[in-house]
Amino acid sequence: MLKMLTTQLTGKFQQIQEKEALAIEDAARALAQAIIGDGSIYVKGFEEMVTIEAEMIHGKETLPRCRRYEPGTALTSIDRVIVASRFADHEEATAIMKEAQEQEAQVISLSAVKTNDDPLYKQADFPIDTQVTEPLLPFDMERICFPSAMAGLFSYYAIYITAKEILSEYE
């Protein structure tokens, strides 16, 4: 079963790499612009995706001026907001996206897309599909292992390393 999990996770990570490469690069460029322009990077995770928040704010490798987004935060056009949710139809995440965009901040969403009409996918400035819409492994008469947080962290690190590469060009 562990070998199946490894294979399935590797497949999901490869899907993100292949299908979201352009969105990841665009999101990284937006973060780099915020950093160079003295903007702030805000993050808000929901349910298990709060792990992305923890990694971005308290992790060993963080980007400058990263902080947790609180509703009502005053934003500018140079600020960026990362919203992470299991699915791209999450109502609270969508409300934060709209609030941020009304203040002209750009929004990066990390969430799995169920339909192309999902608001976070359709309306975020930089939507990244984490590709996890159902459990990965068969077990007895059900499926188990829904690694949305792992896919979200992989997506974040893809953005992070790309942003670091972009920033290194400016040094």
C-alpha positions in Angstrom: 0.0 0.0 0.0 2.9 2.4 0.7 4.3 1.8 -2.7 0.9 2.7 -4.2 0.7 5.9 -2.2 4.2 6.9 -3.3 3.3 6.2 -7.0 0.0 8.1 -6.7 1.6 11.1 -5.0 4.4 11.2 -7.5 1.7 11.2 -10.2 -0.1 14.1 -8.6 3.1 16.1 -8.3 3.9 15.5 -11.9 0.5 16.6 -12.9 1.0 19.9 -11.1 4.4 20.3 -12.7 3.1 19.7 -16.2 -0.3 21.4 -16.1 0.4 24.3 -13.8 4.0 25.3 -14.8 2.9 28.6 -16.4 0.6 29.5 -13.6 3.4 28.7 -11.1 5.8 30.9 -12.9 3.3 33.8 -13.2 2.5 33.5 -9.5 6.2 33.5 -8.6 6.8 36.6 -10.7 3.9 38.4 -8.9 5.4 37.5 -5.5 8.8 38.7 -6.7 7.3 42.0 -7.8 5.7 42.4 -4.4 9.0 41.7 -2.6 11.0 44.1 -4.8 8.3 46.8 -4.6 8.1 46.5 -0.7 4.7 44.9 -0.8 3.5 42.3 1.6 2.5 38.7 1.0 -0.5 37.5 2.9 -1.7 33.9 3.2 -4.9 32.4 4.4 -5.5 28.7 4.5 -8.7 26.8 5.3 -9.1 23.5 7.0 -6.1 21.3 6.3 -4.6 23.9 4.0 -3.7 26.0 7.1 -0.5 24.0 6.8 0.5 26.2 3.9 0.0 29.2 6.2 2.2 27.7 8.9 4.9 26.9 6.4 4.9 30.3 4.8 5.0 32.2 8.1 6.8 29.9 10.5 8.8 27.5 8.2 12.5 27.4 7.9 12.4 29.0 4.4 10.0 31.9 4.1 9.6 34.8 1.8 10.0 38.4 3.1 7.0 40.2 4.6 4.8 37.1 4.8 2.0 37.3 7.2 -1.4 35.7 7.9 -4.3 37.4 6.2 -7.1 38.6 8.5 -10.4 39.7 7.0 -10.4 43.5 6.9 -6.7 43.8 6.2 -5.9 47.0 4.3 -4.1 46.1 1.1 -2.5 47.9 -1.8 -1.9 47.0 -5.5 1.6 45.8 -4.7 0.4 43.3 -2.1 -0.3 39.7 -2.9 -2.7 37.3 -1.2 -2.4 33.5 -1.3 -5.6 31.7 -0.6 -5.4 27.9 0.0 -8.5 25.7 0.2 -9.2 22.0 -0.5 -11.5 23.0 -3.5 -11.7 26.0 -5.7 -15.4 26.5 -4.8 -14.7 27.3 -1.1 -17.0 30.2 -0.1 -14.8 31.9 2.6 -11.8 31.7 0.3 -13.8 33.2 -2.5 -14.9 36.1 -0.2 -11.3 36.8 0.7 -10.3 36.7 -2.9 -13.0 39.3 -3.8 -12.1 41.5 -0.8 -8.4 41.5 -1.8 -9.2 42.2 -5.5 -11.5 45.1 -4.6 -8.4 46.7 -3.0 -6.4 45.9 -6.2 -4.2 43.2 -4.6 -3.5 40.2 -6.7 -4.6 36.8 -5.6 -3.0 33.4 -6.0 -5.2 30.5 -5.3 -4.0 27.0 -4.4 -7.0 24.6 -4.6 -8.3 21.6 -6.5 -10.6 22.5 -9.4 -13.8 20.4 -9.7 -15.3 22.5 -12.6 -14.0 25.3 -14.7 -16.7 27.5 -13.1 -15.2 27.2 -9.6 -14.8 30.8 -8.5 -11.2 30.6 -7.2 -10.1 29.0 -10.5 -12.1 31.4 -12.7 -11.5 34.7 -10.8 -8.2 34.5 -9.0 -5.3 36.3 -10.7 -3.1 33.3 -10.6 -5.1 30.1 -10.0 -3.1 26.9 -9.4 -5.0 23.6 -9.5 -3.6 21.2 -6.9 -5.1 18.3 -8.8 -6.5 16.4 -5.8 -10.2 16.0 -6.2 -10.7 12.5 -4.7 -8.9 10.0 -2.5 -6.0 8.2 -4.1 -6.0 4.7 -2.8 -8.5 1.8 -2.9 -9.1 0.2 0.5 -11.7 -2.4 1.1 -14.9 -1.0 -0.3 -13.9 2.7 -0.2 -11.1 5.0 -1.3 -8.7 6.6 1.2 -5.9 9.2 1.3 -6.9 12.7 0.3 -3.5 14.5 0.3 -4.8 18.0 -0.5 -2.4 19.7 2.0 0.6 17.8 0.5 -0.4 18.9 -3.0 -0.8 22.5 -1.7 2.6 22.4 -0.1 4.2 21.1 -3.2 2.5 23.9 -5.2 3.7 26.5 -2.7 7.3 25.2 -2.9 7.1 25.2 -6.7 6.2 28.9 -6.5 8.7 29.6 -3.7 11.7 28.1 -5.6 10.7 29.9 -8.8 10.3 33.2 -7.0 13.8 32.7 -5.4 15.2 32.1 -8.9 13.6 35.3 -10.2 14.8 37.3 -7.2 18.3 36.1 -7.6 18.4 37.6 -11.1 17.7 41.0 -9.6 20.6 40.8 -7.1 
